[in-house]
């Protein structure tokens, strides 16, 4: 497991050229889509009356995420009770990962590795953009979130965006925020986050 996570970390190191901290425009509600009606959105027709698992399964931009959630056995959790915040990588984010690595994750022997990677995208509770902004402001521009498996995930302001930094150091930007779900909220991200080994 550690070898596979280390290999994934190396493959993704430096994937994003986004700055780690913001120097230009402040984060605004508009940049995070606060107050926008998210009952149906361009990024997959996610309906607020559906669960996270249902919306990801029906999203044309999250086929790879849905497949990996099935392989890791996480569909039931994200379709059930409890509230979660999911930072959902798009298919374009998964394509950044070398095919041999992606295919390896889908092997039964790598289920624990895949489980750890996907859990690194999920935080307990409903954390919308207003709460993210509050946490980042309280932390002088950065905040630490605890993922589903208890690992650290950092979020920082970068210009008019939020940037997530995984335990392994790779970064993902939130490209669309506040997609309301029956059991939480989804924020779309542009890279797959890899936990530390």
C-alpha positions as CSV (number, residue, x, y, z in Angstrom):
1,X,0.0,0.0,0.0
2,X,2.8,2.4,0.9
3,X,4.6,1.7,-2.3
4,X,1.5,2.4,-4.4
5,X,0.7,5.7,-2.5
6,X,4.3,6.8,-2.8
7,X,4.3,6.1,-6.6
8,X,1.0,8.0,-6.9
9,X,2.5,10.9,-5.0
10,X,5.6,11.0,-7.2
11,X,3.4,10.9,-10.3
12,X,1.3,13.8,-9.1
13,X,4.1,16.0,-7.5
14,X,4.1,19.3,-9.3
15,X,1.0,18.4,-11.4
16,X,-0.5,21.8,-10.5
17,X,1.3,25.1,-11.1
18,X,-1.2,27.0,-8.9
19,X,0.3,29.1,-6.2
20,X,0.0,27.8,-2.6
21,X,-1.1,31.1,-1.1
22,X,-2.9,34.0,-2.6
23,X,-1.3,37.3,-3.3
24,X,-3.9,39.0,-5.7
25,X,-7.6,39.2,-5.6
26,X,-9.5,38.4,-2.3
27,X,-11.9,35.5,-2.2
28,X,-15.4,36.6,-3.0
29,X,-18.8,35.0,-2.7
30,X,-19.1,35.3,-6.5
31,X,-15.9,33.3,-7.1
32,X,-17.2,30.5,-4.9
33,X,-20.7,30.6,-6.5
34,X,-22.4,31.5,-3.2
35,X,-26.1,32.0,-3.5
36,X,-26.3,30.4,-7.0
37,X,-29.2,28.0,-7.4
38,X,-27.6,24.6,-7.5
39,X,-30.7,22.5,-7.9
40,X,-29.4,21.7,-11.4
41,X,-25.9,22.6,-12.4
42,X,-23.8,22.3,-15.5
43,X,-21.2,20.1,-13.8
44,X,-23.4,17.0,-13.9
45,X,-27.0,17.9,-13.3
46,X,-26.7,17.4,-9.5
47,X,-30.1,17.7,-7.8
48,X,-30.3,18.8,-4.2
49,X,-32.9,16.1,-3.6
50,X,-30.4,13.3,-4.4
51,X,-27.7,11.8,-2.3
52,X,-24.0,12.5,-3.1
53,X,-23.7,8.9,-4.4
54,X,-26.7,9.3,-6.7
55,X,-25.5,12.6,-8.1
56,X,-22.0,11.4,-8.8
57,X,-23.4,8.3,-10.5
58,X,-25.6,10.5,-12.7
59,X,-22.9,13.1,-13.5
60,X,-21.5,13.0,-17.0
61,X,-18.3,14.6,-15.7
62,X,-17.7,12.2,-12.8
63,X,-17.7,8.7,-14.4
64,X,-14.2,7.9,-13.2
65,X,-15.0,9.0,-9.7
66,X,-18.2,6.9,-9.7
67,X,-16.2,3.9,-10.9
68,X,-13.5,4.3,-8.2
69,X,-16.2,4.8,-5.5
70,X,-17.7,1.5,-6.6
71,X,-14.4,-0.3,-6.7
72,X,-13.5,1.0,-3.2
73,X,-16.9,0.1,-1.7
74,X,-17.8,3.7,-0.8
75,X,-21.0,4.2,-2.7
76,X,-23.2,3.0,0.1
77,X,-21.5,5.4,2.6
78,X,-22.0,8.4,0.4
79,X,-25.6,7.4,-0.4
80,X,-26.6,6.9,3.2
81,X,-27.2,8.8,6.4
82,X,-24.8,11.4,7.7
83,X,-23.6,14.6,6.2
84,X,-20.4,14.8,4.1
85,X,-18.4,17.4,2.2
86,X,-16.9,15.9,-0.9
87,X,-14.2,17.5,-3.0
88,X,-15.1,15.7,-6.3
89,X,-12.4,15.4,-9.0
90,X,-13.8,15.4,-12.5
91,X,-12.9,12.9,-15.2
92,X,-10.4,15.5,-16.5
93,X,-8.7,15.5,-13.1
94,X,-8.4,11.7,-13.2
95,X,-7.0,11.8,-16.7
96,X,-4.0,13.8,-15.3
97,X,-2.9,10.5,-13.5
98,X,-0.9,8.1,-15.7
99,X,-3.2,5.3,-17.0
100,X,-1.1,2.5,-15.5
101,X,-1.6,4.1,-12.0
102,X,-5.3,4.5,-12.5
103,X,-5.7,0.9,-13.7
104,X,-3.6,-0.3,-10.8
105,X,-6.0,1.4,-8.3
106,X,-8.9,-0.6,-9.7
107,X,-7.2,-4.0,-9.0
108,X,-8.8,-5.8,-6.0
109,X,-5.3,-6.0,-4.4
110,X,-5.2,-2.2,-4.4
111,X,-8.6,-1.6,-2.8
112,X,-7.1,-0.2,0.4
113,X,-5.0,2.2,-1.5
114,X,-8.0,3.4,-3.5
115,X,-10.0,3.6,-0.4
116,X,-7.4,5.9,1.2
117,X,-7.2,8.1,-1.8
118,X,-11.0,8.6,-2.0
119,X,-11.3,9.2,1.7
120,X,-8.8,12.0,1.3
121,X,-11.6,13.9,-0.7
122,X,-14.3,13.6,2.0
123,X,-14.8,15.5,5.2
124,X,-17.6,14.9,7.7
125,X,-20.3,17.5,7.9
126,X,-21.7,20.0,5.5
127,X,-19.0,22.6,4.8
128,X,-20.3,25.1,2.3
129,X,-18.3,28.0,0.8
130,X,-19.3,30.4,3.5
131,X,-17.9,28.0,6.2
132,X,-14.8,27.4,4.1
133,X,-14.3,31.1,3.9
134,X,-14.8,31.5,7.7
135,X,-12.3,28.8,8.5
136,X,-9.7,30.2,6.1
137,X,-10.2,33.7,7.5
138,X,-9.8,32.4,11.1
139,X,-6.6,30.7,10.1
140,X,-5.1,33.8,8.5
141,X,-5.5,32.5,5.0
142,X,-5.2,28.7,5.6
143,X,-7.2,26.1,7.4
144,X,-6.7,22.4,8.2
145,X,-9.6,20.0,7.5
146,X,-9.8,16.4,8.8
147,X,-10.6,13.9,6.1
148,X,-12.8,10.9,6.6
149,X,-9.9,8.7,7.7
150,X,-8.5,11.4,10.0
151,X,-5.7,12.7,7.7
152,X,-5.0,16.4,7.2
153,X,-6.1,18.3,4.1
154,X,-5.2,22.0,3.9
155,X,-7.2,24.7,2.2
156,X,-5.8,28.1,1.3
157,X,-6.8,31.2,-0.4
158,X,-5.2,31.8,-3.8
159,X,-6.3,34.9,-5.6
160,X,-10.0,34.5,-6.2
161,X,-9.9,30.7,-5.6
162,X,-9.5,28.1,-2.9
163,X,-6.6,25.6,-3.3
164,X,-6.6,22.3,-1.4
165,X,-3.2,20.7,-0.6
166,X,-3.1,17.0,0.1
167,X,-1.0,15.2,2.6
168,X,1.5,14.3,-0.1
169,X,1.7,18.0,-1.2
170,X,-0.2,17.9,-4.5
171,X,-2.8,20.6,-5.1
172,X,-6.3,20.9,-6.5
173,X,-8.4,24.1,-7.1
174,X,-12.1,24.3,-6.3
175,X,-13.7,25.1,-9.7
176,X,-17.3,25.0,-8.6
177,X,-18.7,25.2,-5.1
178,X,-21.8,24.6,-3.1
179,X,-23.5,21.8,-5.0
180,X,-26.2,21.0,-2.5
181,X,-26.9,17.3,-1.9
182,X,-29.5,15.5,0.3
183,X,-26.7,14.3,2.6
184,X,-24.1,17.1,2.3
185,X,-22.4,19.3,-0.2
186,X,-20.0,18.7,-3.2
187,X,-17.3,21.1,-4.4
188,X,-15.8,20.3,-7.8
189,X,-12.0,20.1,-7.9
190,X,-9.5,19.9,-10.8
191,X,-7.1,17.3,-9.5
192,X,-7.1,14.1,-7.5
193,X,-5.7,14.5,-4.0
194,X,-3.2,11.9,-2.8
195,X,-2.7,11.3,1.0
196,X,0.7,11.1,2.6
197,X,2.1,7.6,2.8
